[in-house]
Amino acid sequence: MTILVTGATGQLGTPTAAALRSAGQEVRAMSRRVGPDLITADLLTGAGVTEALTGVDTVVHLATTAGAKDVQVAERLIEAAQIAQVRHLVVISIVGIERIPLGYYRDRVRIEELVAASGIAFTLQRATQFHSLVAKLFDVQRRSPVLLAPSIRFQPIAVTEVAERLSELTMGDPQGRVEDIGGPEVRITLDLAQAWLRASGLRRRVLPVRLPGRVFDALASGANLVSGEPYGRETFEAHLAHRSR
C-alpha cells in the first residue's frame, strides 16, 4: 500500500509520516518544499499533484494554508484523488466546529462536507486543540505585565498522539467519521496559564477575562471538549517540560 501524506513537513504531517514509516508503510511525503524524501507539489496551483497521486492507495490530508484557502486546497485534492482512484482518504478536523462560529471552523465544516460527498471511502478524525496552540496563547503574552486567561476550558492533546491515531486509522479500512479524541485533562485556562508561568520561570498576575460574542459563548459552553474517556496521555505540563529541553 502506498500512502501519500499532504502537508508532510507540517506540525502534524511530520510525526504522522514518521509513525507510518515506523509501522513499515510506504509513504510519500508531499510538500510545497523541495528536499530529500519529499514529493514536491502545490495544492493551490495544482503543480505536481497528479504525479504525486499516481499509484497511491491512501491519502492522509494534513496540508493547510492556515485557513485562507483550505477549502480550495481540499477541492483540488479531492478532484485529483477521484481521477487517481484513491481507495481511502483520511482527514483531520476539529472538535465542535459546527457549534463554534469561527470562519476557520466554518471552512472545516465545508471540507468535511466535500469529503463526505466525494464518493471516496474516507475516515474523518476530529481532535481537540494541540498543546502547542494553547501554549501559544500565553507565548504571545510573554512580555506583558499581566497574563490574560479567557474564562473557558480546554482539553489539549499532544500532536504526536494525534499522529499515532491517524497512523492507526490510515492502515485500517475506511470508517467514516470516527469517535472524537481529546487530551487527558479538561482544564480551565487560568490553570493552564499558571502552569505555563511555572514552566517559563516567570511571575505574572493572571487575569481571567470573559469576552462578548457567540464564539466565546460556544467555547464557554464546552463545545470544544470531548465527552467520555480521554484518548490522550500527555499532560500540558509534560508538553511544556518537553519543549523546554
C-alpha positions as CSV (number, residue, x, y, z in Angstrom):
1,M,0.0,0.0,0.0
2,T,1.3,3.4,-1.0
3,I,0.3,6.3,1.3
4,L,0.5,10.0,0.4
5,V,0.7,12.4,3.3
6,T,-0.1,16.0,2.3
7,G,1.4,18.7,4.4
8,A,4.1,16.2,5.4
9,T,6.5,18.8,6.7
10,G,3.9,20.5,8.9
11,Q,3.4,20.2,12.7
12,L,1.0,17.2,12.3
13,G,2.3,15.9,9.0
14,T,5.8,15.3,10.1
15,P,5.0,12.9,13.1
16,T,2.2,11.2,11.1
17,A,4.6,10.4,8.2
18,A,7.2,9.2,10.7
19,A,4.6,7.0,12.5
20,L,3.5,5.4,9.3
21,R,7.1,4.7,8.2
22,S,7.9,3.2,11.6
23,A,5.0,0.8,11.0
24,G,6.6,-0.3,7.8
25,Q,4.4,1.6,5.4
26,E,5.5,3.0,2.0
27,V,5.0,6.8,2.5
28,R,5.1,9.6,0.0
29,A,5.7,12.9,1.9
30,M,4.1,15.7,-0.1
31,S,5.0,19.3,0.5
32,R,5.5,22.6,-1.4
33,R,9.1,22.4,-0.2
34,V,11.9,20.8,-2.1
35,G,14.1,18.4,-0.1
36,P,15.3,14.8,0.4
37,D,12.5,12.2,0.6
38,L,9.9,14.8,-0.3
39,I,7.4,14.8,-3.2
40,T,7.1,18.4,-4.2
41,A,3.6,19.5,-5.2
42,D,1.3,22.5,-4.7
43,L,-2.4,22.0,-3.9
44,L,-3.1,25.7,-4.6
45,T,-1.8,25.7,-8.1
46,G,-2.1,22.0,-8.9
47,A,1.5,21.7,-9.9
48,G,2.8,18.2,-9.3
49,V,-0.4,16.9,-7.7
50,T,-1.3,14.4,-10.4
51,E,2.2,13.0,-10.4
52,A,2.2,12.8,-6.6
53,L,-1.1,10.8,-6.6
54,T,-0.1,8.3,-9.3
55,G,-0.3,4.8,-7.8
56,V,-1.4,5.9,-4.4
57,D,-3.9,3.8,-2.4
58,T,-4.5,6.1,0.5
59,V,-4.2,9.9,1.1
60,V,-3.8,11.4,4.5
61,H,-4.8,15.1,4.1
62,L,-3.0,17.3,6.6
63,A,-2.0,20.3,4.4
64,T,-3.2,23.7,5.5
65,T,-3.0,27.3,4.4
66,A,-3.7,28.5,7.9
67,G,-7.3,28.8,6.8
68,A,-7.1,31.2,4.0
69,K,-7.6,28.8,1.1
70,D,-8.1,25.4,2.9
71,V,-11.4,24.7,1.1
72,Q,-9.8,25.4,-2.3
73,V,-7.0,23.1,-1.4
74,A,-9.4,20.3,-0.4
75,E,-11.4,20.7,-3.6
76,R,-8.3,20.3,-5.7
77,L,-7.1,17.3,-3.8
78,I,-10.4,15.5,-3.9
79,E,-10.7,16.1,-7.6
80,A,-7.2,14.7,-8.2
81,A,-7.9,11.8,-5.8
82,Q,-11.1,10.9,-7.7
83,I,-9.2,10.8,-11.0
84,A,-6.4,8.7,-9.4
85,Q,-9.0,6.3,-8.0
86,V,-7.7,6.7,-4.5
87,R,-9.1,4.0,-2.2
88,H,-9.1,5.7,1.2
89,L,-9.0,9.4,2.2
90,V,-8.0,10.2,5.8
91,V,-8.8,13.7,7.0
92,I,-8.2,15.6,10.3
93,S,-10.7,18.0,11.7
94,I,-11.5,19.8,14.9
95,V,-14.0,19.0,17.8
96,G,-17.1,21.2,17.9
97,I,-16.7,23.1,14.6
98,E,-20.4,23.1,13.8
99,R,-21.1,24.8,17.2
100,I,-18.3,27.4,17.3
101,P,-19.0,30.3,14.8
102,L,-15.4,31.0,13.7
103,G,-14.6,31.5,10.0
104,Y,-11.9,28.9,10.1
105,Y,-14.2,26.4,11.7
106,R,-16.9,27.0,9.0
107,D,-14.3,26.1,6.4
108,R,-13.5,22.9,8.3
109,V,-17.2,22.0,8.2
110,R,-17.3,22.7,4.5
111,I,-14.2,20.4,4.0
112,E,-15.9,17.6,5.9
113,E,-18.9,18.0,3.6
114,L,-16.8,17.9,0.5
115,V,-15.0,14.7,1.7
116,A,-18.4,13.0,2.6
117,A,-19.7,13.9,-0.9
118,S,-16.6,12.9,-2.8
119,G,-17.5,9.3,-3.4
120,I,-14.1,8.3,-2.0
121,A,-14.2,6.0,1.1
122,F,-13.0,8.1,4.0
123,T,-12.1,8.3,7.6
124,L,-12.6,11.6,9.4
125,Q,-10.9,12.2,12.8
126,R,-11.8,15.2,14.9
127,A,-9.4,16.2,17.7
128,T,-9.2,18.9,20.3
129,Q,-6.7,21.7,20.3
130,F,-3.0,20.8,20.4
131,H,-0.9,21.6,23.5
132,S,1.2,23.9,21.3
133,L,-1.8,26.0,20.3
134,V,-2.8,26.5,24.0
135,A,0.8,27.4,24.9
136,K,0.9,29.9,22.1
137,L,-2.0,31.8,23.8
138,F,0.5,32.6,26.5
139,D,3.7,32.7,24.5
140,V,2.4,35.8,22.7
141,Q,1.9,37.5,26.1
142,R,5.4,36.7,27.4
143,R,6.4,40.4,27.7
144,S,3.0,41.5,29.0
145,P,2.9,42.5,32.7
146,V,-0.5,40.7,33.0
147,L,-1.4,37.3,31.5
148,L,-4.9,37.3,30.1
149,A,-6.8,34.0,30.5
150,P,-10.2,33.7,28.8
151,S,-12.7,32.1,31.1
152,I,-13.1,28.9,29.1
153,R,-11.9,25.3,29.3
154,F,-9.5,23.4,27.0
155,Q,-8.8,19.7,26.6
156,P,-5.4,20.0,24.9
157,I,-3.8,16.9,23.2
158,A,-0.3,16.1,22.1
159,V,0.2,16.4,18.4
160,T,2.2,13.1,18.5
161,E,-0.7,11.3,19.9
162,V,-3.0,12.6,17.2
163,A,-0.4,11.4,14.7
164,E,-0.4,8.0,16.2
165,R,-4.1,7.8,15.9
166,L,-4.1,8.9,12.3
167,S,-1.4,6.3,11.5
168,E,-3.6,3.6,13.0
169,L,-6.7,4.7,11.0
170,T,-4.7,5.0,7.8
171,M,-3.6,1.4,8.0
172,G,-7.1,0.2,8.5
173,D,-10.3,0.2,6.5
174,P,-12.3,3.4,5.9
175,Q,-14.6,4.1,8.8
176,G,-16.4,7.4,8.0
177,R,-16.4,9.8,10.9
178,V,-14.8,8.1,14.0
179,E,-15.1,9.0,17.6
180,D,-13.6,12.4,18.5
181,I,-10.4,12.4,20.6
182,G,-9.1,14.8,23.2
183,G,-6.4,15.2,25.7
184,P,-6.2,13.6,29.2
185,E,-7.5,16.6,31.1
186,V,-10.1,19.3,30.9
187,R,-8.5,22.4,32.3
188,I,-9.7,26.0,32.9
189,T,-7.5,28.5,31.1
190,L,-6.5,30.1,34.4
191,D,-5.0,26.8,35.5
192,L,-3.2,26.4,32.2
193,A,-1.8,29.9,32.4
194,Q,-0.3,29.2,35.8
195,A,1.3,26.0,34.5
196,W,2.8,28.0,31.7
197,L,4.2,30.6,34.1
198,R,5.8,27.9,36.3
199,A,7.4,26.2,33.3
200,S,8.6,29.5,32.0
201,G,10.0,30.6,35.3
202,L,8.0,33.8,35.2
203,R,6.0,35.7,37.8
204,R,2.9,37.4,36.4
205,R,-0.6,38.3,37.5
206,V,-3.1,36.1,35.7
207,L,-6.3,37.9,34.9
208,P,-9.4,35.8,33.9
209,V,-11.4,37.6,31.2
210,R,-14.9,37.0,29.8
211,L,-15.3,38.1,26.2
212,P,-18.6,39.0,24.5
213,G,-19.9,37.3,21.4
214,R,-21.2,33.9,20.2
215,V,-17.7,32.4,19.8
216,F,-16.9,32.9,23.4
217,D,-20.3,31.7,24.5
218,A,-19.8,28.5,22.5
219,L,-16.4,27.9,24.0
220,A,-17.7,28.7,27.5
221,S,-20.4,26.0,27.0
222,G,-17.7,23.4,26.3
223,A,-18.3,23.0,22.6
224,N,-14.6,22.3,22.1
225,L,-14.5,19.4,24.6
226,V,-14.9,15.7,24.2
227,S,-17.1,13.7,26.5
228,G,-16.3,10.2,27.7
229,E,-12.9,8.6,28.2
230,P,-9.9,10.8,27.1
231,Y,-7.7,9.5,24.3
232,G,-4.5,11.4,25.0
233,R,-2.0,10.7,27.8
234,E,0.4,13.6,27.7
235,T,-0.5,16.5,30.0
236,F,0.0,20.1,29.3
237,E,2.8,20.2,31.9
238,A,4.6,17.3,30.2
239,H,4.4,19.2,26.9
240,L,5.9,22.3,28.4
241,A,8.7,20.3,30.0
242,H,9.4,18.5,26.7
243,R,9.6,21.7,24.6
244,S,12.0,23.4,27.2
245,R,14.6,20.7,26.7
